[in-house]
Amino acid sequence: MITVLCGIGAAIGLCAIGAGLLGLHVPRITLSSRRLRIQPAMAAAALGAGVVAWTATGWPVGGIAVAAGVYAGPKLLHPSGARQVMQRREALAEWIQRLAGLLAAGTGGIEDAIGRSARTAPAALADRVSTLAFRIRSMGAEPALRAFADDLADGEVDALVASLILRVRDGGAGLVEVLQARAVTLRQQVQAELGLEAERQRPRTQMVIIMGVVAVTVVGLLAGSRLLDSYRDLEGQLWVGVVAVIWAAAFALAYWLTRPACSSRFLIDDRAGGRR
């Protein structure tokens, strides 16, 4: 077993050296505090499942793997980020359409139109638009619009905010047409993303099926035979840990390959030179 682990370590080292010689870089991973927040209900369910698995099998590593799978599995196989982005963009398109209608009706400038639109904003954006209207009154249009873009952190929102900021700075006509075109584009993107998300769900479903088959097989072997008794000692648990790491890597890779693409932001805070 020690020889195998040394071989695995040597292979990882050679891969790292090769990646360095080829100039490959590990992508930077940033985690927000919202992503790191622990959900008590899921944590309790994962802990309970891990304890049951450990007690039933006598495998401590297996119990830890089951607990980790119960907690992280739903997030990896059924990510809610894409649905939230689509819902927000659909709401954004609806709000843009209403804002364009208010401007076309001649209810005043952008500031007044945004204040009026806050009363009928879609539920997914109601709080954000209300906050935007309040900020416009207290800190001015451009800073409020930039704060609105920072709150939503979406490249599509940046494109909308940039159009509004240009109108605030320079005035002129044509904003209504720009807003209407932006609303149409957003709705088309949402429809396309729905189709892509259906395609992304297929490999996730296949992984769930494979995981279920493996789980049923392991439970059947544990209950009906003594073929897995050799995994109860230290060396066996090390092998279980290796298999668990491989499964975790497969789930992480599937999540990375099927994650939705994010629009790049351009209205960002450049610390060296101020806003861009």
C-alpha positions as YAML, in Angstrom:
chain: A
units: angstrom
residues:
- id: 1
  name: MET
  ca: [0.00, 0.00, 0.00]
- id: 2
  name: ILE
  ca: [2.82, 2.38, 0.88]
- id: 3
  name: THR
  ca: [4.45, 1.60, -2.46]
- id: 4
  name: VAL
  ca: [1.24, 2.42, -4.30]
- id: 5
  name: LEU
  ca: [0.82, 5.72, -2.45]
- id: 6
  name: CYS
  ca: [4.43, 6.64, -3.21]
- id: 7
  name: GLY
  ca: [3.79, 5.86, -6.87]
- id: 8
  name: ILE
  ca: [0.68, 8.06, -6.89]
- id: 9
  name: GLY
  ca: [2.61, 10.88, -5.23]
- id: 10
  name: ALA
  ca: [5.43, 10.53, -7.77]
- id: 11
  name: ALA
  ca: [2.92, 10.63, -10.65]
- id: 12
  name: ILE
  ca: [1.31, 13.80, -9.26]
- id: 13
  name: GLY
  ca: [4.74, 15.37, -8.90]
- id: 14
  name: LEU
  ca: [5.67, 14.52, -12.49]
- id: 15
  name: CYS
  ca: [2.38, 15.97, -13.72]
- id: 16
  name: ALA
  ca: [3.04, 19.16, -11.76]
- id: 17
  name: ILE
  ca: [6.55, 19.44, -13.23]
- id: 18
  name: GLY
  ca: [5.20, 18.86, -16.74]
- id: 19
  name: ALA
  ca: [2.49, 21.50, -16.26]
- id: 20
  name: GLY
  ca: [5.12, 23.96, -15.08]
- id: 21
  name: LEU
  ca: [7.36, 23.27, -18.10]
- id: 22
  name: LEU
  ca: [4.40, 23.73, -20.46]
- id: 23
  name: GLY
  ca: [3.45, 27.00, -18.78]
- id: 24
  name: LEU
  ca: [0.10, 25.79, -17.50]
- id: 25
  name: HIS
  ca: [-1.31, 27.66, -14.52]
- id: 26
  name: VAL
  ca: [-3.86, 26.58, -11.94]
- id: 27
  name: PRO
  ca: [-6.91, 28.88, -12.17]
- id: 28
  name: ARG
  ca: [-7.45, 31.11, -9.19]
- id: 29
  name: ILE
  ca: [-10.44, 30.04, -7.12]
- id: 30
  name: THR
  ca: [-12.20, 32.67, -5.05]
- id: 31
  name: LEU
  ca: [-14.95, 31.83, -2.60]
- id: 32
  name: SER
  ca: [-17.35, 34.39, -1.25]
- id: 33
  name: SER
  ca: [-18.60, 34.32, 2.31]
- id: 34
  name: ARG
  ca: [-22.04, 33.41, 0.97]
- id: 35
  name: ARG
  ca: [-20.66, 30.23, -0.62]
- id: 36
  name: LEU
  ca: [-18.77, 29.33, 2.54]
- id: 37
  name: ARG
  ca: [-21.84, 29.69, 4.71]
- id: 38
  name: ILE
  ca: [-22.80, 26.38, 6.32]
- id: 39
  name: GLN
  ca: [-26.42, 25.30, 6.06]
- id: 40
  name: PRO
  ca: [-27.43, 23.80, 9.44]
- id: 41
  name: ALA
  ca: [-30.12, 21.47, 8.07]
- id: 42
  name: MET
  ca: [-27.84, 20.01, 5.40]
- id: 43
  name: ALA
  ca: [-24.96, 19.74, 7.89]
- id: 44
  name: ALA
  ca: [-27.17, 17.84, 10.34]
- id: 45
  name: ALA
  ca: [-28.41, 15.48, 7.61]
- id: 46
  name: ALA
  ca: [-24.84, 14.87, 6.42]
- id: 47
  name: LEU
  ca: [-23.62, 14.20, 9.95]
- id: 48
  name: GLY
  ca: [-26.45, 11.77, 10.60]
- id: 49
  name: ALA
  ca: [-25.83, 9.93, 7.32]
- id: 50
  name: GLY
  ca: [-22.13, 9.72, 8.08]
- id: 51
  name: VAL
  ca: [-22.72, 8.29, 11.55]
- id: 52
  name: VAL
  ca: [-25.16, 5.70, 10.19]
- id: 53
  name: ALA
  ca: [-22.74, 4.68, 7.42]
- id: 54
  name: TRP
  ca: [-19.82, 4.42, 9.86]
- id: 55
  name: THR
  ca: [-21.89, 2.33, 12.31]
- id: 56
  name: ALA
  ca: [-23.32, 0.04, 9.64]
- id: 57
  name: THR
  ca: [-20.09, -0.62, 7.75]
- id: 58
  name: GLY
  ca: [-17.43, -0.10, 10.39]
- id: 59
  name: TRP
  ca: [-15.61, 2.11, 7.89]
- id: 60
  name: PRO
  ca: [-14.65, 5.50, 9.40]
- id: 61
  name: VAL
  ca: [-13.40, 6.78, 6.05]
- id: 62
  name: GLY
  ca: [-16.60, 5.56, 4.45]
- id: 63
  name: GLY
  ca: [-18.66, 7.45, 7.01]
- id: 64
  name: ILE
  ca: [-16.72, 10.65, 6.33]
- id: 65
  name: ALA
  ca: [-17.12, 10.16, 2.58]
- id: 66
  name: VAL
  ca: [-20.87, 9.63, 2.92]
- id: 67
  name: ALA
  ca: [-21.23, 12.73, 5.08]
- id: 68
  name: ALA
  ca: [-19.28, 14.82, 2.57]
- id: 69
  name: GLY
  ca: [-21.33, 13.40, -0.30]
- id: 70
  name: VAL
  ca: [-24.66, 14.10, 1.37]
- id: 71
  name: TYR
  ca: [-23.66, 17.69, 2.10]
- id: 72
  name: ALA
  ca: [-21.92, 18.61, -1.16]
- id: 73
  name: GLY
  ca: [-23.59, 16.22, -3.62]
- id: 74
  name: PRO
  ca: [-26.83, 18.17, -4.16]
- id: 75
  name: LYS
  ca: [-24.87, 21.39, -4.71]
- id: 76
  name: LEU
  ca: [-22.61, 19.74, -7.28]
- id: 77
  name: LEU
  ca: [-25.29, 17.77, -9.13]
- id: 78
  name: HIS
  ca: [-28.14, 20.28, -8.93]
- id: 79
  name: PRO
  ca: [-26.56, 23.74, -8.79]
- id: 80
  name: SER
  ca: [-29.05, 26.54, -8.32]
- id: 81
  name: GLY
  ca: [-26.80, 29.30, -9.65]
- id: 82
  name: ALA
  ca: [-27.90, 28.95, -13.27]
- id: 83
  name: ARG
  ca: [-31.60, 29.05, -12.37]
- id: 84
  name: GLN
  ca: [-31.08, 32.12, -10.20]
- id: 85
  name: VAL
  ca: [-29.21, 33.92, -12.99]
- id: 86
  name: MET
  ca: [-31.95, 33.10, -15.51]
- id: 87
  name: GLN
  ca: [-34.69, 34.26, -13.16]
- id: 88
  name: ARG
  ca: [-32.84, 37.48, -12.43]
- id: 89
  name: ARG
  ca: [-32.22, 38.21, -16.09]
- id: 90
  name: GLU
  ca: [-35.84, 37.54, -16.96]
- id: 91
  name: ALA
  ca: [-36.84, 39.98, -14.23]
- id: 92
  name: LEU
  ca: [-34.23, 42.45, -15.49]
- id: 93
  name: ALA
  ca: [-35.69, 42.27, -19.00]
- id: 94
  name: GLU
  ca: [-39.18, 42.92, -17.63]
- id: 95
  name: TRP
  ca: [-37.97, 45.88, -15.57]
- id: 96
  name: ILE
  ca: [-36.07, 47.34, -18.54]
- id: 97
  name: GLN
  ca: [-39.21, 47.09, -20.65]
- id: 98
  name: ARG
  ca: [-41.21, 48.96, -18.02]
- id: 99
  name: LEU
  ca: [-38.49, 51.58, -17.67]
- id: 100
  name: ALA
  ca: [-38.47, 52.10, -21.44]
- id: 101
  name: GLY
  ca: [-42.25, 52.51, -21.40]
- id: 102
  name: LEU
  ca: [-42.06, 55.16, -18.68]
- id: 103
  name: LEU
  ca: [-39.39, 57.08, -20.57]
- id: 104
  name: ALA
  ca: [-41.37, 56.85, -23.81]
- id: 105
  name: ALA
  ca: [-44.44, 58.22, -22.01]
- id: 106
  name: GLY
  ca: [-42.46, 61.32, -21.03]
- id: 107
  name: THR
  ca: [-42.74, 60.96, -17.25]
- id: 108
  name: GLY
  ca: [-39.50, 62.89, -16.70]
- id: 109
  name: GLY
  ca: [-35.82, 62.02, -16.67]
- id: 110
  name: ILE
  ca: [-34.10, 58.78, -15.88]
- id: 111
  name: GLU
  ca: [-34.12, 59.44, -12.15]
- id: 112
  name: ASP
  ca: [-37.88, 59.98, -12.07]
- id: 113
  name: ALA
  ca: [-38.54, 56.97, -14.33]
- id: 114
  name: ILE
  ca: [-36.47, 54.68, -12.09]
- id: 115
  name: GLY
  ca: [-38.33, 55.93, -9.02]
- id: 116
  name: ARG
  ca: [-41.66, 55.19, -10.66]
- id: 117
  name: SER
  ca: [-40.53, 51.79, -11.92]
- id: 118
  name: ALA
  ca: [-39.60, 50.74, -8.37]
- id: 119
  name: ARG
  ca: [-43.31, 50.58, -7.51]
- id: 120
  name: THR
  ca: [-43.99, 47.85, -10.08]
- id: 121
  name: ALA
  ca: [-40.59, 46.16, -10.35]
- id: 122
  name: PRO
  ca: [-40.57, 42.33, -10.66]
- id: 123
  name: ALA
  ca: [-40.30, 40.49, -7.37]
- id: 124
  name: ALA
  ca: [-36.80, 39.17, -8.13]
- id: 125
  name: LEU
  ca: [-35.51, 42.75, -8.44]
- id: 126
  name: ALA
  ca: [-37.94, 44.72, -6.29]
- id: 127
  name: ASP
  ca: [-35.54, 45.26, -3.38]
- id: 128
  name: ARG
  ca: [-32.62, 46.14, -5.66]
- id: 129
  name: VAL
  ca: [-34.63, 48.65, -7.68]
- id: 130
  name: SER
  ca: [-36.07, 50.23, -4.53]
- id: 131
  name: THR
  ca: [-32.55, 50.58, -3.15]
- id: 132
  name: LEU
  ca: [-31.45, 52.09, -6.46]
- id: 133
  name: ALA
  ca: [-34.24, 54.68, -6.35]
- id: 134
  name: PHE
  ca: [-33.32, 55.60, -2.76]
- id: 135
  name: ARG
  ca: [-29.64, 55.92, -3.61]
- id: 136
  name: ILE
  ca: [-30.40, 58.15, -6.58]
- id: 137
  name: ARG
  ca: [-32.15, 60.58, -4.24]
- id: 138
  name: SER
  ca: [-29.38, 60.48, -1.64]
- id: 139
  name: MET
  ca: [-26.14, 60.15, -3.62]
- id: 140
  name: GLY
  ca: [-26.90, 61.00, -7.24]
- id: 141
  name: ALA
  ca: [-27.65, 59.00, -10.36]
- id: 142
  name: GLU
  ca: [-24.22, 57.75, -11.48]
- id: 143
  name: PRO
  ca: [-22.92, 56.54, -8.08]
- id: 144
  name: ALA
  ca: [-26.28, 54.89, -7.42]
- id: 145
  name: LEU
  ca: [-26.24, 53.12, -10.79]
- id: 146
  name: ARG
  ca: [-22.68, 51.89, -10.20]
- id: 147
  name: ALA
  ca: [-23.68, 50.58, -6.77]
- id: 148
  name: PHE
  ca: [-26.65, 48.83, -8.43]
- id: 149
  name: ALA
  ca: [-24.25, 47.13, -10.85]
- id: 150
  name: ASP
  ca: [-21.96, 46.10, -7.98]
- id: 151
  name: ASP
  ca: [-24.88, 44.61, -6.05]
- id: 152
  name: LEU
  ca: [-25.96, 42.39, -8.95]
- id: 153
  name: ALA
  ca: [-22.40, 41.66, -10.22]
- id: 154
  name: ASP
  ca: [-23.50, 40.67, -13.74]
- id: 155
  name: GLY
  ca: [-22.02, 41.70, -17.05]
- id: 156
  name: GLU
  ca: [-25.50, 42.17, -18.55]
- id: 157
  name: VAL
  ca: [-26.37, 44.58, -15.74]
- id: 158
  name: ASP
  ca: [-23.12, 46.44, -16.44]
- id: 159
  name: ALA
  ca: [-24.19, 46.89, -20.07]
- id: 160
  name: LEU
  ca: [-27.53, 48.34, -18.97]
- id: 161
  name: VAL
  ca: [-25.97, 50.60, -16.35]
- id: 162
  name: ALA
  ca: [-23.39, 51.85, -18.87]
- id: 163
  name: SER
  ca: [-26.20, 52.93, -21.21]
- id: 164
  name: LEU
  ca: [-27.99, 54.74, -18.40]
- id: 165
  name: ILE
  ca: [-24.79, 56.43, -17.21]
- id: 166
  name: LEU
  ca: [-24.03, 57.68, -20.72]
- id: 167
  name: ARG
  ca: [-27.52, 59.15, -20.91]
- id: 168
  name: VAL
  ca: [-27.11, 60.81, -17.50]
- id: 169
  name: ARG
  ca: [-23.76, 62.31, -18.53]
- id: 170
  name: ASP
  ca: [-24.45, 63.39, -22.11]
- id: 171
  name: GLY
  ca: [-28.22, 63.37, -22.52]
- id: 172
  name: GLY
  ca: [-29.55, 62.83, -26.03]
- id: 173
  name: ALA
  ca: [-32.20, 60.62, -27.58]
- id: 174
  name: GLY
  ca: [-32.41, 56.94, -28.41]
- id: 175
  name: LEU
  ca: [-32.33, 55.49, -24.89]
- id: 176
  name: VAL
  ca: [-35.82, 54.00, -25.22]
- id: 177
  name: GLU
  ca: [-34.79, 52.03, -28.31]
- id: 178
  name: VAL
  ca: [-31.61, 50.87, -26.59]
- id: 179
  name: LEU
  ca: [-33.55, 49.65, -23.55]
- id: 180
  name: GLN
  ca: [-36.12, 47.84, -25.66]
- id: 181
  name: ALA
  ca: [-33.37, 46.11, -27.66]
- id: 182
  name: ARG
  ca: [-31.61, 45.16, -24.43]
- id: 183
  name: ALA
  ca: [-34.83, 43.62, -23.06]
- id: 184
  name: VAL
  ca: [-35.29, 41.53, -26.22]
- id: 185
  name: THR
  ca: [-31.66, 40.36, -26.08]
- id: 186
  name: LEU
  ca: [-31.96, 39.33, -22.45]
- id: 187
  name: ARG
  ca: [-35.08, 37.28, -23.12]
- id: 188
  name: GLN
  ca: [-33.35, 35.53, -26.02]
- id: 189
  name: GLN
  ca: [-30.39, 34.75, -23.78]
- id: 190
  name: VAL
  ca: [-32.69, 33.29, -21.14]
- id: 191
  name: GLN
  ca: [-34.37, 31.01, -23.67]
- id: 192
  name: ALA
  ca: [-30.99, 29.85, -24.99]
- id: 193
  name: GLU
  ca: [-29.71, 29.25, -21.46]
- id: 194
  name: LEU
  ca: [-32.75, 27.12, -20.64]
- id: 195
  name: GLY
  ca: [-31.85, 24.79, -23.50]
- id: 196
  name: LEU
  ca: [-28.21, 24.65, -22.44]
- id: 197
  name: GLU
  ca: [-29.15, 23.89, -18.84]
- id: 198
  name: ALA
  ca: [-31.25, 20.95, -20.00]
- id: 199
  name: GLU
  ca: [-28.18, 19.62, -21.84]
- id: 200
  name: ARG
  ca: [-25.98, 20.16, -18.76]
- id: 201
  name: GLN
  ca: [-28.38, 18.17, -16.61]
- id: 202
  name: ARG
  ca: [-27.87, 14.97, -18.63]
- id: 203
  name: PRO
  ca: [-24.34, 14.13, -17.38]
- id: 204
  name: ARG
  ca: [-25.41, 15.07, -13.85]
- id: 205
  name: THR
  ca: [-28.30, 12.60, -14.06]
- id: 206
  name: GLN
  ca: [-25.97, 9.92, -15.38]
- id: 207
  name: MET
  ca: [-23.64, 10.44, -12.42]
- id: 208
  name: VAL
  ca: [-26.55, 10.12, -10.01]
- id: 209
  name: ILE
  ca: [-27.52, 6.80, -11.63]
- id: 210
  name: ILE
  ca: [-23.93, 5.51, -11.45]
- id: 211
  name: MET
  ca: [-23.63, 6.58, -7.82]
- id: 212
  name: GLY
  ca: [-26.90, 4.83, -6.98]
- id: 213
  name: VAL
  ca: [-25.77, 1.59, -8.64]
- id: 214
  name: VAL
  ca: [-22.46, 1.68, -6.77]
- id: 215
  name: ALA
  ca: [-24.18, 2.39, -3.44]
- id: 216
  name: VAL
  ca: [-26.67, -0.47, -3.90]
- id: 217
  name: THR
  ca: [-23.85, -2.83, -4.88]
- id: 218
  name: VAL
  ca: [-21.75, -1.91, -1.82]
- id: 219
  name: VAL
  ca: [-24.72, -2.27, 0.53]
- id: 220
  name: GLY
  ca: [-25.59, -5.64, -1.00]
- id: 221
  name: LEU
  ca: [-22.03, -6.93, -0.63]
- id: 222
  name: LEU
  ca: [-21.82, -5.72, 2.97]
- id: 223
  name: ALA
  ca: [-25.12, -7.33, 3.89]
- id: 224
  name: GLY
  ca: [-24.85, -10.60, 1.98]
- id: 225
  name: SER
  ca: [-21.18, -11.54, 1.92]
- id: 226
  name: ARG
  ca: [-17.81, -11.05, 3.57]
- id: 227
  name: LEU
  ca: [-16.01, -9.87, 0.44]
- id: 228
  name: LEU
  ca: [-15.52, -6.35, 1.84]
- id: 229
  name: ASP
  ca: [-14.33, -7.34, 5.31]
- id: 230
  name: SER
  ca: [-10.71, -6.75, 4.28]
- id: 231
  name: TYR
  ca: [-11.46, -3.03, 3.99]
- id: 232
  name: ARG
  ca: [-12.01, -2.66, 7.74]
- id: 233
  name: ASP
  ca: [-8.32, -2.49, 8.63]
- id: 234
  name: LEU
  ca: [-6.01, 0.50, 8.14]
- id: 235
  name: GLU
  ca: [-4.79, -0.48, 4.70]
- id: 236
  name: GLY
  ca: [-8.34, -1.14, 3.52]
- id: 237
  name: GLN
  ca: [-9.48, 2.23, 4.81]
- id: 238
  name: LEU
  ca: [-6.64, 3.91, 2.93]
- id: 239
  name: TRP
  ca: [-7.91, 2.30, -0.26]
- id: 240
  name: VAL
  ca: [-11.44, 3.44, 0.53]
- id: 241
  name: GLY
  ca: [-10.04, 6.94, 0.96]
- id: 242
  name: VAL
  ca: [-8.33, 6.76, -2.45]
- id: 243
  name: VAL
  ca: [-11.59, 5.70, -4.09]
- id: 244
  name: ALA
  ca: [-13.47, 8.47, -2.27]
- id: 245
  name: VAL
  ca: [-10.98, 11.07, -3.50]
- id: 246
  name: ILE
  ca: [-11.37, 9.80, -7.08]
- id: 247
  name: TRP
  ca: [-15.16, 10.08, -6.79]
- id: 248
  name: ALA
  ca: [-14.86, 13.57, -5.32]
- id: 249
  name: ALA
  ca: [-12.58, 14.62, -8.18]
- id: 250
  name: ALA
  ca: [-15.06, 13.20, -10.71]
- id: 251
  name: PHE
  ca: [-17.94, 15.13, -9.15]
- id: 252
  name: ALA
  ca: [-15.89, 18.33, -9.03]
- id: 253
  name: LEU
  ca: [-14.86, 17.89, -12.67]
- id: 254
  name: ALA
  ca: [-18.46, 17.27, -13.74]
- id: 255
  name: TYR
  ca: [-19.53, 20.42, -11.90]
- id: 256
  name: TRP
  ca: [-16.75, 22.46, -13.50]
- id: 257
  name: LEU
  ca: [-17.51, 21.18, -17.02]
- id: 258
  name: THR
  ca: [-21.27, 21.77, -16.74]
- id: 259
  name: ARG
  ca: [-21.24, 25.10, -14.94]
- id: 260
  name: PRO
  ca: [-22.94, 28.00, -16.76]
- id: 261
  name: ALA
  ca: [-20.77, 30.65, -18.34]
- id: 262
  name: CYS
  ca: [-20.68, 33.98, -16.51]
- id: 263
  name: SER
  ca: [-20.71, 37.34, -18.24]
- id: 264
  name: SER
  ca: [-17.55, 39.29, -17.61]
- id: 265
  name: ARG
  ca: [-18.00, 42.58, -15.80]
- id: 266
  name: PHE
  ca: [-16.43, 45.81, -16.99]
- id: 267
  name: LEU
  ca: [-17.89, 48.38, -14.57]
- id: 268
  name: ILE
  ca: [-15.47, 47.37, -11.86]
- id: 269
  name: ASP
  ca: [-13.54, 49.22, -9.19]
- id: 270
  name: ASP
  ca: [-9.96, 49.58, -10.37]
- id: 271
  name: ARG
  ca: [-8.06, 50.07, -7.13]
- id: 272
  name: ALA
  ca: [-5.07, 51.56, -8.88]
- id: 273
  name: GLY
  ca: [-6.92, 54.10, -10.97]
- id: 274
  name: GLY
  ca: [-10.46, 54.40, -9.66]
- id: 275
  name: ARG
  ca: [-13.63, 53.40, -11.44]
- id: 276
  name: ARG
  ca: [-13.68, 52.16, -15.00]
...
